């Protein structure tokens, strides 16, 4: 009988950031506090094109009001971890008047060691 030993798990995240465009269908939409479209209006817009595919996460931040994120991403990585990365990168380039969309490419790397 073979015995399995846990190895390591790593997740690599690549993020592409660009200005908001219509339609806003990407993985993430970051909404500034004074953006021309608020989080609820943005949600209704994405729900028309992709019903029940996104969650709105309200953010306590000086100039970011909310993050609209594809639900499938939060099944791969906890929302807390992914939001931390999104906010960290967003605040480097945006201000309270902006909406930015992000595309996240997530790859899961799993390594295990077994006895032969």
Chimera marker file (.cmm) of the C-alpha trace (Angstrom):
<marker_set name="trace">
<marker id="1" x="0.000" y="0.000" z="0.000" r="1" g="1" b="0" radius="0.5"/>
<marker id="2" x="1.328" y="3.426" z="-0.914" r="1" g="1" b="0" radius="0.5"/>
<marker id="3" x="1.446" y="6.202" z="1.652" r="1" g="1" b="0" radius="0.5"/>
<marker id="4" x="0.782" y="9.758" z="0.489" r="1" g="1" b="0" radius="0.5"/>
<marker id="5" x="2.485" y="12.746" z="2.044" r="1" g="1" b="0" radius="0.5"/>
<marker id="6" x="1.187" y="16.241" z="1.618" r="1" g="1" b="0" radius="0.5"/>
<marker id="7" x="3.465" y="18.478" z="-0.393" r="1" g="1" b="0" radius="0.5"/>
<marker id="8" x="2.979" y="22.139" z="-0.999" r="1" g="1" b="0" radius="0.5"/>
<marker id="9" x="0.264" y="24.113" z="-2.727" r="1" g="1" b="0" radius="0.5"/>
<marker id="10" x="0.934" y="27.395" z="-4.453" r="1" g="1" b="0" radius="0.5"/>
<marker id="11" x="-1.319" y="29.790" z="-6.287" r="1" g="1" b="0" radius="0.5"/>
<marker id="12" x="-0.017" y="32.148" z="-8.925" r="1" g="1" b="0" radius="0.5"/>
<marker id="13" x="-2.078" y="35.248" z="-9.689" r="1" g="1" b="0" radius="0.5"/>
<marker id="14" x="-1.597" y="37.404" z="-12.773" r="1" g="1" b="0" radius="0.5"/>
<marker id="15" x="-3.653" y="40.605" z="-12.932" r="1" g="1" b="0" radius="0.5"/>
<marker id="16" x="-4.409" y="42.782" z="-15.965" r="1" g="1" b="0" radius="0.5"/>
<marker id="17" x="-5.774" y="46.242" z="-15.225" r="1" g="1" b="0" radius="0.5"/>
<marker id="18" x="-7.400" y="48.637" z="-17.684" r="1" g="1" b="0" radius="0.5"/>
<marker id="19" x="-9.944" y="51.460" z="-17.892" r="1" g="1" b="0" radius="0.5"/>
<marker id="20" x="-13.605" y="50.532" z="-17.568" r="1" g="1" b="0" radius="0.5"/>
<marker id="21" x="-15.406" y="49.855" z="-20.853" r="1" g="1" b="0" radius="0.5"/>
<marker id="22" x="-18.901" y="48.764" z="-21.793" r="1" g="1" b="0" radius="0.5"/>
<marker id="23" x="-19.703" y="45.930" z="-21.548" r="1" g="1" b="0" radius="0.5"/>
<marker id="24" x="-17.900" y="45.576" z="-18.219" r="1" g="1" b="0" radius="0.5"/>
<marker id="25" x="-17.633" y="41.815" z="-18.309" r="1" g="1" b="0" radius="0.5"/>
<marker id="26" x="-14.296" y="40.855" z="-16.846" r="1" g="1" b="0" radius="0.5"/>
<marker id="27" x="-13.424" y="39.190" z="-13.582" r="1" g="1" b="0" radius="0.5"/>
<marker id="28" x="-13.383" y="42.257" z="-11.325" r="1" g="1" b="0" radius="0.5"/>
<marker id="29" x="-14.721" y="45.811" z="-11.397" r="1" g="1" b="0" radius="0.5"/>
<marker id="30" x="-13.317" y="48.258" z="-8.816" r="1" g="1" b="0" radius="0.5"/>
<marker id="31" x="-15.628" y="51.205" z="-8.122" r="1" g="1" b="0" radius="0.5"/>
<marker id="32" x="-14.308" y="54.524" z="-6.835" r="1" g="1" b="0" radius="0.5"/>
<marker id="33" x="-16.406" y="56.481" z="-4.325" r="1" g="1" b="0" radius="0.5"/>
<marker id="34" x="-17.136" y="59.239" z="-6.870" r="1" g="1" b="0" radius="0.5"/>
<marker id="35" x="-17.215" y="57.061" z="-9.999" r="1" g="1" b="0" radius="0.5"/>
<marker id="36" x="-19.848" y="57.957" z="-12.624" r="1" g="1" b="0" radius="0.5"/>
<marker id="37" x="-21.545" y="54.616" z="-11.988" r="1" g="1" b="0" radius="0.5"/>
<marker id="38" x="-22.059" y="53.389" z="-8.425" r="1" g="1" b="0" radius="0.5"/>
<marker id="39" x="-21.789" y="49.772" z="-7.318" r="1" g="1" b="0" radius="0.5"/>
<marker id="40" x="-25.525" y="49.021" z="-7.528" r="1" g="1" b="0" radius="0.5"/>
<marker id="41" x="-25.851" y="50.471" z="-11.040" r="1" g="1" b="0" radius="0.5"/>
<marker id="42" x="-22.738" y="48.549" z="-12.117" r="1" g="1" b="0" radius="0.5"/>
<marker id="43" x="-24.189" y="45.371" z="-10.635" r="1" g="1" b="0" radius="0.5"/>
<marker id="44" x="-27.459" y="45.826" z="-12.528" r="1" g="1" b="0" radius="0.5"/>
<marker id="45" x="-25.457" y="46.369" z="-15.698" r="1" g="1" b="0" radius="0.5"/>
<marker id="46" x="-23.438" y="43.165" z="-15.286" r="1" g="1" b="0" radius="0.5"/>
<marker id="47" x="-26.545" y="41.239" z="-14.178" r="1" g="1" b="0" radius="0.5"/>
<marker id="48" x="-28.237" y="42.093" z="-17.478" r="1" g="1" b="0" radius="0.5"/>
<marker id="49" x="-25.333" y="40.542" z="-19.392" r="1" g="1" b="0" radius="0.5"/>
<marker id="50" x="-24.368" y="37.795" z="-16.900" r="1" g="1" b="0" radius="0.5"/>
<marker id="51" x="-27.124" y="37.133" z="-14.356" r="1" g="1" b="0" radius="0.5"/>
<marker id="52" x="-26.021" y="35.945" z="-10.897" r="1" g="1" b="0" radius="0.5"/>
<marker id="53" x="-22.351" y="35.706" z="-11.877" r="1" g="1" b="0" radius="0.5"/>
<marker id="54" x="-21.005" y="38.565" z="-9.715" r="1" g="1" b="0" radius="0.5"/>
<marker id="55" x="-20.973" y="39.632" z="-6.061" r="1" g="1" b="0" radius="0.5"/>
<marker id="56" x="-20.645" y="43.186" z="-4.756" r="1" g="1" b="0" radius="0.5"/>
<marker id="57" x="-18.253" y="43.532" z="-1.847" r="1" g="1" b="0" radius="0.5"/>
<marker id="58" x="-18.433" y="46.909" z="-0.067" r="1" g="1" b="0" radius="0.5"/>
<marker id="59" x="-14.977" y="48.140" z="0.925" r="1" g="1" b="0" radius="0.5"/>
<marker id="60" x="-13.833" y="50.360" z="3.804" r="1" g="1" b="0" radius="0.5"/>
<marker id="61" x="-11.257" y="52.449" z="1.939" r="1" g="1" b="0" radius="0.5"/>
<marker id="62" x="-10.506" y="56.165" z="1.495" r="1" g="1" b="0" radius="0.5"/>
<marker id="63" x="-11.458" y="56.219" z="-2.219" r="1" g="1" b="0" radius="0.5"/>
<marker id="64" x="-12.681" y="52.738" z="-3.225" r="1" g="1" b="0" radius="0.5"/>
<marker id="65" x="-16.355" y="52.079" z="-2.556" r="1" g="1" b="0" radius="0.5"/>
<marker id="66" x="-16.816" y="48.514" z="-3.743" r="1" g="1" b="0" radius="0.5"/>
<marker id="67" x="-15.418" y="45.591" z="-5.673" r="1" g="1" b="0" radius="0.5"/>
<marker id="68" x="-17.664" y="43.631" z="-8.012" r="1" g="1" b="0" radius="0.5"/>
<marker id="69" x="-16.120" y="40.195" z="-8.424" r="1" g="1" b="0" radius="0.5"/>
<marker id="70" x="-16.997" y="37.097" z="-10.406" r="1" g="1" b="0" radius="0.5"/>
<marker id="71" x="-18.394" y="34.506" z="-7.975" r="1" g="1" b="0" radius="0.5"/>
<marker id="72" x="-16.329" y="31.685" z="-9.484" r="1" g="1" b="0" radius="0.5"/>
<marker id="73" x="-13.093" y="33.395" z="-8.381" r="1" g="1" b="0" radius="0.5"/>
<marker id="74" x="-14.217" y="33.368" z="-4.756" r="1" g="1" b="0" radius="0.5"/>
<marker id="75" x="-14.691" y="29.613" z="-4.940" r="1" g="1" b="0" radius="0.5"/>
<marker id="76" x="-10.992" y="29.237" z="-5.834" r="1" g="1" b="0" radius="0.5"/>
<marker id="77" x="-9.500" y="31.808" z="-3.443" r="1" g="1" b="0" radius="0.5"/>
<marker id="78" x="-11.142" y="33.256" z="-0.342" r="1" g="1" b="0" radius="0.5"/>
<marker id="79" x="-12.659" y="36.706" z="-0.954" r="1" g="1" b="0" radius="0.5"/>
<marker id="80" x="-10.524" y="38.199" z="1.836" r="1" g="1" b="0" radius="0.5"/>
<marker id="81" x="-7.265" y="37.137" z="0.185" r="1" g="1" b="0" radius="0.5"/>
<marker id="82" x="-8.235" y="38.131" z="-3.333" r="1" g="1" b="0" radius="0.5"/>
<marker id="83" x="-9.717" y="41.491" z="-2.257" r="1" g="1" b="0" radius="0.5"/>
<marker id="84" x="-6.515" y="42.360" z="-0.401" r="1" g="1" b="0" radius="0.5"/>
<marker id="85" x="-4.511" y="41.900" z="-3.629" r="1" g="1" b="0" radius="0.5"/>
<marker id="86" x="-7.083" y="43.763" z="-5.733" r="1" g="1" b="0" radius="0.5"/>
<marker id="87" x="-7.135" y="46.761" z="-3.366" r="1" g="1" b="0" radius="0.5"/>
<marker id="88" x="-3.348" y="46.792" z="-3.066" r="1" g="1" b="0" radius="0.5"/>
<marker id="89" x="-2.921" y="47.027" z="-6.844" r="1" g="1" b="0" radius="0.5"/>
<marker id="90" x="-5.932" y="49.286" z="-7.497" r="1" g="1" b="0" radius="0.5"/>
<marker id="91" x="-4.909" y="52.009" z="-5.097" r="1" g="1" b="0" radius="0.5"/>
<marker id="92" x="-1.608" y="52.413" z="-6.952" r="1" g="1" b="0" radius="0.5"/>
<marker id="93" x="-3.317" y="53.591" z="-10.151" r="1" g="1" b="0" radius="0.5"/>
<marker id="94" x="-6.842" y="54.790" z="-9.442" r="1" g="1" b="0" radius="0.5"/>
<marker id="95" x="-8.620" y="57.609" z="-7.679" r="1" g="1" b="0" radius="0.5"/>
<marker id="96" x="-12.153" y="58.064" z="-6.364" r="1" g="1" b="0" radius="0.5"/>
<marker id="97" x="-13.540" y="59.127" z="-9.774" r="1" g="1" b="0" radius="0.5"/>
<marker id="98" x="-12.528" y="55.920" z="-11.583" r="1" g="1" b="0" radius="0.5"/>
<marker id="99" x="-13.941" y="52.529" z="-12.408" r="1" g="1" b="0" radius="0.5"/>
<marker id="100" x="-11.346" y="49.936" z="-13.363" r="1" g="1" b="0" radius="0.5"/>
<marker id="101" x="-11.806" y="46.419" z="-14.596" r="1" g="1" b="0" radius="0.5"/>
<marker id="102" x="-9.415" y="43.573" z="-13.963" r="1" g="1" b="0" radius="0.5"/>
<marker id="103" x="-8.864" y="40.223" z="-15.541" r="1" g="1" b="0" radius="0.5"/>
<marker id="104" x="-7.412" y="37.644" z="-13.183" r="1" g="1" b="0" radius="0.5"/>
<marker id="105" x="-5.669" y="34.536" z="-14.461" r="1" g="1" b="0" radius="0.5"/>
<marker id="106" x="-5.390" y="32.059" z="-11.622" r="1" g="1" b="0" radius="0.5"/>
<marker id="107" x="-3.427" y="28.852" z="-11.837" r="1" g="1" b="0" radius="0.5"/>
<marker id="108" x="-3.261" y="26.353" z="-9.025" r="1" g="1" b="0" radius="0.5"/>
<marker id="109" x="-0.004" y="24.478" z="-8.518" r="1" g="1" b="0" radius="0.5"/>
<marker id="110" x="-0.108" y="21.291" z="-6.409" r="1" g="1" b="0" radius="0.5"/>
<marker id="111" x="2.866" y="19.185" z="-5.391" r="1" g="1" b="0" radius="0.5"/>
<marker id="112" x="2.692" y="15.871" z="-3.499" r="1" g="1" b="0" radius="0.5"/>
<marker id="113" x="5.288" y="13.328" z="-2.452" r="1" g="1" b="0" radius="0.5"/>
<marker id="114" x="4.477" y="9.621" z="-2.329" r="1" g="1" b="0" radius="0.5"/>
<marker id="115" x="6.422" y="6.623" z="-1.087" r="1" g="1" b="0" radius="0.5"/>
<marker id="116" x="7.148" y="3.981" z="-3.678" r="1" g="1" b="0" radius="0.5"/>
<link id1="1" id2="2" r="1" g="1" b="0" radius="0.2"/>
<link id1="2" id2="3" r="1" g="1" b="0" radius="0.2"/>
<link id1="3" id2="4" r="1" g="1" b="0" radius="0.2"/>
<link id1="4" id2="5" r="1" g="1" b="0" radius="0.2"/>
<link id1="5" id2="6" r="1" g="1" b="0" radius="0.2"/>
<link id1="6" id2="7" r="1" g="1" b="0" radius="0.2"/>
<link id1="7" id2="8" r="1" g="1" b="0" radius="0.2"/>
<link id1="8" id2="9" r="1" g="1" b="0" radius="0.2"/>
<link id1="9" id2="10" r="1" g="1" b="0" radius="0.2"/>
<link id1="10" id2="11" r="1" g="1" b="0" radius="0.2"/>
<link id1="11" id2="12" r="1" g="1" b="0" radius="0.2"/>
<link id1="12" id2="13" r="1" g="1" b="0" radius="0.2"/>
<link id1="13" id2="14" r="1" g="1" b="0" radius="0.2"/>
<link id1="14" id2="15" r="1" g="1" b="0" radius="0.2"/>
<link id1="15" id2="16" r="1" g="1" b="0" radius="0.2"/>
<link id1="16" id2="17" r="1" g="1" b="0" radius="0.2"/>
<link id1="17" id2="18" r="1" g="1" b="0" radius="0.2"/>
<link id1="18" id2="19" r="1" g="1" b="0" radius="0.2"/>
<link id1="19" id2="20" r="1" g="1" b="0" radius="0.2"/>
<link id1="20" id2="21" r="1" g="1" b="0" radius="0.2"/>
<link id1="21" id2="22" r="1" g="1" b="0" radius="0.2"/>
<link id1="22" id2="23" r="1" g="1" b="0" radius="0.2"/>
<link id1="23" id2="24" r="1" g="1" b="0" radius="0.2"/>
<link id1="24" id2="25" r="1" g="1" b="0" radius="0.2"/>
<link id1="25" id2="26" r="1" g="1" b="0" radius="0.2"/>
<link id1="26" id2="27" r="1" g="1" b="0" radius="0.2"/>
<link id1="27" id2="28" r="1" g="1" b="0" radius="0.2"/>
<link id1="28" id2="29" r="1" g="1" b="0" radius="0.2"/>
<link id1="29" id2="30" r="1" g="1" b="0" radius="0.2"/>
<link id1="30" id2="31" r="1" g="1" b="0" radius="0.2"/>
<link id1="31" id2="32" r="1" g="1" b="0" radius="0.2"/>
<link id1="32" id2="33" r="1" g="1" b="0" radius="0.2"/>
<link id1="33" id2="34" r="1" g="1" b="0" radius="0.2"/>
<link id1="34" id2="35" r="1" g="1" b="0" radius="0.2"/>
<link id1="35" id2="36" r="1" g="1" b="0" radius="0.2"/>
<link id1="36" id2="37" r="1" g="1" b="0" radius="0.2"/>
<link id1="37" id2="38" r="1" g="1" b="0" radius="0.2"/>
<link id1="38" id2="39" r="1" g="1" b="0" radius="0.2"/>
<link id1="39" id2="40" r="1" g="1" b="0" radius="0.2"/>
<link id1="40" id2="41" r="1" g="1" b="0" radius="0.2"/>
<link id1="41" id2="42" r="1" g="1" b="0" radius="0.2"/>
<link id1="42" id2="43" r="1" g="1" b="0" radius="0.2"/>
<link id1="43" id2="44" r="1" g="1" b="0" radius="0.2"/>
<link id1="44" id2="45" r="1" g="1" b="0" radius="0.2"/>
<link id1="45" id2="46" r="1" g="1" b="0" radius="0.2"/>
<link id1="46" id2="47" r="1" g="1" b="0" radius="0.2"/>
<link id1="47" id2="48" r="1" g="1" b="0" radius="0.2"/>
<link id1="48" id2="49" r="1" g="1" b="0" radius="0.2"/>
<link id1="49" id2="50" r="1" g="1" b="0" radius="0.2"/>
<link id1="50" id2="51" r="1" g="1" b="0" radius="0.2"/>
<link id1="51" id2="52" r="1" g="1" b="0" radius="0.2"/>
<link id1="52" id2="53" r="1" g="1" b="0" radius="0.2"/>
<link id1="53" id2="54" r="1" g="1" b="0" radius="0.2"/>
<link id1="54" id2="55" r="1" g="1" b="0" radius="0.2"/>
<link id1="55" id2="56" r="1" g="1" b="0" radius="0.2"/>
<link id1="56" id2="57" r="1" g="1" b="0" radius="0.2"/>
<link id1="57" id2="58" r="1" g="1" b="0" radius="0.2"/>
<link id1="58" id2="59" r="1" g="1" b="0" radius="0.2"/>
<link id1="59" id2="60" r="1" g="1" b="0" radius="0.2"/>
<link id1="60" id2="61" r="1" g="1" b="0" radius="0.2"/>
<link id1="61" id2="62" r="1" g="1" b="0" radius="0.2"/>
<link id1="62" id2="63" r="1" g="1" b="0" radius="0.2"/>
<link id1="63" id2="64" r="1" g="1" b="0" radius="0.2"/>
<link id1="64" id2="65" r="1" g="1" b="0" radius="0.2"/>
<link id1="65" id2="66" r="1" g="1" b="0" radius="0.2"/>
<link id1="66" id2="67" r="1" g="1" b="0" radius="0.2"/>
<link id1="67" id2="68" r="1" g="1" b="0" radius="0.2"/>
<link id1="68" id2="69" r="1" g="1" b="0" radius="0.2"/>
<link id1="69" id2="70" r="1" g="1" b="0" radius="0.2"/>
<link id1="70" id2="71" r="1" g="1" b="0" radius="0.2"/>
<link id1="71" id2="72" r="1" g="1" b="0" radius="0.2"/>
<link id1="72" id2="73" r="1" g="1" b="0" radius="0.2"/>
<link id1="73" id2="74" r="1" g="1" b="0" radius="0.2"/>
<link id1="74" id2="75" r="1" g="1" b="0" radius="0.2"/>
<link id1="75" id2="76" r="1" g="1" b="0" radius="0.2"/>
<link id1="76" id2="77" r="1" g="1" b="0" radius="0.2"/>
<link id1="77" id2="78" r="1" g="1" b="0" radius="0.2"/>
<link id1="78" id2="79" r="1" g="1" b="0" radius="0.2"/>
<link id1="79" id2="80" r="1" g="1" b="0" radius="0.2"/>
<link id1="80" id2="81" r="1" g="1" b="0" radius="0.2"/>
<link id1="81" id2="82" r="1" g="1" b="0" radius="0.2"/>
<link id1="82" id2="83" r="1" g="1" b="0" radius="0.2"/>
<link id1="83" id2="84" r="1" g="1" b="0" radius="0.2"/>
<link id1="84" id2="85" r="1" g="1" b="0" radius="0.2"/>
<link id1="85" id2="86" r="1" g="1" b="0" radius="0.2"/>
<link id1="86" id2="87" r="1" g="1" b="0" radius="0.2"/>
<link id1="87" id2="88" r="1" g="1" b="0" radius="0.2"/>
<link id1="88" id2="89" r="1" g="1" b="0" radius="0.2"/>
<link id1="89" id2="90" r="1" g="1" b="0" radius="0.2"/>
<link id1="90" id2="91" r="1" g="1" b="0" radius="0.2"/>
<link id1="91" id2="92" r="1" g="1" b="0" radius="0.2"/>
<link id1="92" id2="93" r="1" g="1" b="0" radius="0.2"/>
<link id1="93" id2="94" r="1" g="1" b="0" radius="0.2"/>
<link id1="94" id2="95" r="1" g="1" b="0" radius="0.2"/>
<link id1="95" id2="96" r="1" g="1" b="0" radius="0.2"/>
<link id1="96" id2="97" r="1" g="1" b="0" radius="0.2"/>
<link id1="97" id2="98" r="1" g="1" b="0" radius="0.2"/>
<link id1="98" id2="99" r="1" g="1" b="0" radius="0.2"/>
<link id1="99" id2="100" r="1" g="1" b="0" radius="0.2"/>
<link id1="100" id2="101" r="1" g="1" b="0" radius="0.2"/>
<link id1="101" id2="102" r="1" g="1" b="0" radius="0.2"/>
<link id1="102" id2="103" r="1" g="1" b="0" radius="0.2"/>
<link id1="103" id2="104" r="1" g="1" b="0" radius="0.2"/>
<link id1="104" id2="105" r="1" g="1" b="0" radius="0.2"/>
<link id1="105" id2="106" r="1" g="1" b="0" radius="0.2"/>
<link id1="106" id2="107" r="1" g="1" b="0" radius="0.2"/>
<link id1="107" id2="108" r="1" g="1" b="0" radius="0.2"/>
<link id1="108" id2="109" r="1" g="1" b="0" radius="0.2"/>
<link id1="109" id2="110" r="1" g="1" b="0" radius="0.2"/>
<link id1="110" id2="111" r="1" g="1" b="0" radius="0.2"/>
<link id1="111" id2="112" r="1" g="1" b="0" radius="0.2"/>
<link id1="112" id2="113" r="1" g="1" b="0" radius="0.2"/>
<link id1="113" id2="114" r="1" g="1" b="0" radius="0.2"/>
<link id1="114" id2="115" r="1" g="1" b="0" radius="0.2"/>
<link id1="115" id2="116" r="1" g="1" b="0" radius="0.2"/>
</marker_set>
